Amino acid sequence: MATHRLDAGPDTVHWGFFDAALKPLITVDSGDTVTISTVSGTPIQVPKPDSGFTVPPALPAIHQSVPQKLGGPHILTGPVAVRGAKAGQVLEVRIKSIDLHYDWGYNTIRPLAGALPDDFKETRNIHIPLDRARMVGKMSLGMEIPLKPFFGIMAVAPPAAWGMINSPPPRRNGGNIDNKELVAGTTLYLPIHTDGALFSCGDGHGVQGDGEVCITAIETGLIGTFELHVRSDMTLEWPMAETPTHVMTMAFDPDLDDCVVIALRDMIKLICARTGISREDAYTLCSLAADLRVTQVVNGSKGIHCMIEKKMLARGR
């Protein structure tokens, strides 16, 4: 299988939106590996020249020449087409590695946003040093937070009928999922809506808690290596994922209650398919062994992911 590289730059990113009409930058075969670099941050979130931080030249070049569309803050590298991928199939994204691209990250609080939109009256933007060697973020007052980097956004193109859509809400094509479980070593499955799949990623996070309550994590640039596989033997309505120990279903909706219903129903389907047990037994198993977790509550459409250990599924056979 071949390996490819795609770096963020003015000619390789789309800022703030998804669109099935975007032309692929590269086309790869199913099973190929792609390393993709990403950048994050609007001009006001970039450190000053005298800050001591290193800003990749691609970031100001993008600010100068790439239009930000539909108000979305996310700078996304791609898309990458996968040869032979058809609408109705599934793109399996094996996340092989995730590395830091910056020696800094930022966190922003702003009024009328986040889980507490009325509680903070002024915008605050801070820069957080990232220690690559020790993999920690150095907070104020001497606090250090272990880094667990992941991409907030991994997505395929939306259906062509949707037209151009903004990047903040996660949707059936993936997008701004903000699921902290999607670290290196996990696999994400995305339902394909457009031939070629058209995979993009960005919105790098150094670390994030479930909820992402102030609307940002440690936002940073990341470099990810992905192995992309077309799955003609699967069909999905919503993204799902596997870690080395768990499987998870995901759902996105403005109402968290509706997210729970979608994620739980999909988990019951998954358990039945993998074990052959009844829906009633699968429902009971979810109540005893599955965890419903709040992915994020700040992206317009909120998120729930339902996780269950793989060993629980093996017992049902």
GIFEN-V542083 format. One record per backbone hydrogen bond with DSSP energy under -1.0 kcal/mol. CO is the residue of the C=O (numbers start at 1). NH is the residue of the N-H. Records with the same first field share a line. If there is no record, write none. Layout:
CO->NH  NH
This chain:
2->33
4->35
6->37
9->12
12->78
14->76
15->69
16->167
18->165
19->22
26->81
28->83
29->32
32->228
33->4
34->226
35->6
36->224
42->45
43->46
48->51
56->59
57->61
58->62
59->63
60->64
61->65
62->66
69->72
74->16
76->14
77->201
79->25
80->199
81->28
82->85
85->196
86->89
89->192
90->231
91->190
92->229
93->188
94->96  227
95->185
97->225
99->223
103->130
105->128
106->219
107->126
109->124
116->119
117->112
124->109
126->107
128->105
129->138
131->135  136
135->147
136->131
137->145
140->143
143->139
145->137
150->205
152->178
153->202
154->175
155->200
159->162
160->163
165->18
171->174
173->156
174->171
175->154  177
179->182
181->183
183->186
186->95
187->242
188->93
189->240
190->91
192->88
194->197
196->82  198
197->157
199->80
200->155
201->77
202->153
203->152
204->220
205->150
206->148
207->218
209->212
211->297
212->215
213->115
217->219
218->206
219->106
221->101
222->38
223->99
224->36
225->96  97
226->34
227->94
228->31
229->92
231->90
239->250
240->189
241->248
242->187
245->310
246->243
247->308
248->241
249->306
251->304
253->302
255->259
256->260
257->261
258->262
259->263
260->264
261->265
262->266
263->267
264->268
265->269
266->270
267->271
268->272
269->273
270->274
271->275
272->276
278->282
279->283
280->284
281->285
282->286
283->287
284->288
285->289
286->290
291->307
293->305
295->211
296->303
299->301
302->253
303->295
304->251
305->293
306->249
307->291
308->247
309->312
310->314
311->315
314->317
